[in-house]
Amino acid sequence: MAWDFKISSELEQSKIEQDSRREICKVGRWMYKRGFVVASEGNVSVRIASDRILVSPSGACKGRLAPADLLVTDLRGDVVCGLGRPSSEMQMHLLYYRSRPDVRAICHAHPPTATGFAASGRALDEAVLPEVIVCLGKIPLAPYGTPGTWELCAGLEPLVPFHDAILLENHGVVTCGENLETAYSRLEMVEHFARVMLTAESVGGPRLLPRVEVQKLIAARSRYGVSCPSDTSGLPIAAESRQDVVTLTRHELEAFLEETVAKDRALRTPDLARSA
């Protein structure tokens, strides 16, 4: 659903902006307290009008933001209100707002466990937790691009229309929502899922849900009041996709290699004897 930013009065527009300023500061504190950002990491924005974005400034700690610190930019990222420079990731925020009329808020952070998966080049794309399947589908990995540049946007662009949460390779996580609290909740969900996956892998590996269960969960989205971008590539990897995959321990692999080498030598021995 596209947002209608036709405001009947300047007073209402001012109230939207002031409320959004307070909300960004609140979410910034949540991100900082949860350890999703440290120092001046991360950035947050809210679309407050059809042509205006309220965004955190560059170089500011998100846990200590004041409403007056925030900047208003146009859709090119140029500051129209406030002092300082907007977040270095402003172009990433604008990519979302241009591509997704339903998006009104963005959170970008570096939650440790989810960022660990991103730094390992791994998406969170397996069908494990029903809540994640319903609310996010799969969480893909965007290829690395230098932070704060168009390279980052180039890797994100094919994924943005279809996903509300994306891992950024060797960088962090970006989430979006129809409001800032939803965008932040999705950030929390990504980090929680990453922690569960890390724990599951340490005790033998996660058990993936079968495709039929994934489809039932996707079909139940409307019942839960969840709206997700429509794209079949957004479905997580189900159990059937892993049935033909054989996993060997290091000991099993070494034994297999030794056996293969021994068989190869046995086959070549008669030929070597004849040539002698």
Sequence and secondary structure as in RCSB ss.txt:
>XXXX:A:sequence
MAWDFKISSELEQSKIEQDSRREICKVGRWMYKRGFVVASEGNVSVRIASDRILVSPSGACKGRLAPADLLVTDL
RGDVVCGLGRPSSEMQMHLLYYRSRPDVRAICHAHPPTATGFAASGRALDEAVLPEVIVCLGKIPLAPYGTPGTW
ELCAGLEPLVPFHDAILLENHGVVTCGENLETAYSRLEMVEHFARVMLTAESVGGPRLLPRVEVQKLIAARSRYG
VSCPSDTSGLPIAAESRQDVVTLTRHELEAFLEETVAKDRALRTPDLARSA
>XXXX:A:secstr
       S HHHHHHHHHHHHHHHHHHHHHHHHTTS  TT  EEEEEEETTEEEE BTT  GGG  GGG EEE T
TS EEESSS B TTHHHHHHHHHH TT  EEEEE  HHHHHHHHTT  B BS  HHHHHHHS B EE    TTSH
HHHHHHTTTGGG SEEEETTTEEEEEESSHHHHHHHHHHHHHHHHHHHHHHHTT      HHHHHHHHHTTTTTT
      GGGS B GGGGTT     HHHHHHHHHHHHHHHHHHHHHHHHHH 
